[in-house]
Amino acid sequence: MSHRRGGGPGPAQEGRRVTLNPTNPMRAAAASVLLFEIIIVWLAYIGMIQVSGTNLALAAGACAAVTLGCIAALAGLRRRWGYIVGWGVQIGCIALGLLTAWMFAMGIIFALIWVTCIVLGRRIETHQGEAQ
């Protein structure tokens, strides 16, 4: 992947700005974030029902929607749409805080980890491009 001098990616790379190169180690970290979010979402499901008194069907539906988003994002991490779905999952995870308050904190923590993966991944690719 080459970069033009004086300005970011060229026109051919403009559509790939939200993706990470398949060899980028932060792509595996982003996938791990999505996998761990599935676990946290279903632990939150228990809290939604037992602690917050959320309706069973509402809690199950919300958790299932975020889980399906995680799975879709995992499947699509080789393409641009996978990262877009991944950003949506981060919003969905934070939104679960509407059903149980501690998910606001967990959602924000996972979103920060997701952002860190993307930012560090882009930095790695920039340094690799400069080295070539």
Rosetta blueprint (number, residue, H / E / L):
1 M L
2 S L
3 H L
4 R L
5 R L
6 G L
7 G L
8 G L
9 P L
10 G L
11 P H
12 A H
13 Q H
14 E H
15 G H
16 R H
17 R L
18 V L
19 T L
20 L L
21 N L
22 P L
23 T L
24 N L
25 P H
26 M H
27 R H
28 A H
29 A H
30 A H
31 A H
32 S H
33 V H
34 L H
35 L H
36 F H
37 E H
38 I H
39 I H
40 I H
41 V H
42 W H
43 L H
44 A H
45 Y H
46 I H
47 G H
48 M H
49 I H
50 Q H
51 V L
52 S L
53 G L
54 T L
55 N L
56 L H
57 A H
58 L H
59 A H
60 A H
61 G H
62 A H
63 C H
64 A H
65 A H
66 V H
67 T H
68 L H
69 G H
70 C H
71 I H
72 A H
73 A H
74 L H
75 A H
76 G L
77 L L
78 R L
79 R L
80 R H
81 W H
82 G H
83 Y H
84 I H
85 V H
86 G H
87 W H
88 G H
89 V H
90 Q H
91 I H
92 G H
93 C H
94 I H
95 A H
96 L H
97 G H
98 L H
99 L L
100 T L
101 A L
102 W H
103 M H
104 F H
105 A H
106 M H
107 G H
108 I H
109 I H
110 F H
111 A H
112 L H
113 I H
114 W H
115 V H
116 T H
117 C H
118 I H
119 V H
120 L H
121 G H
122 R H
123 R H
124 I H
125 E H
126 T H
127 H H
128 Q H
129 G H
130 E H
131 A H
132 Q L
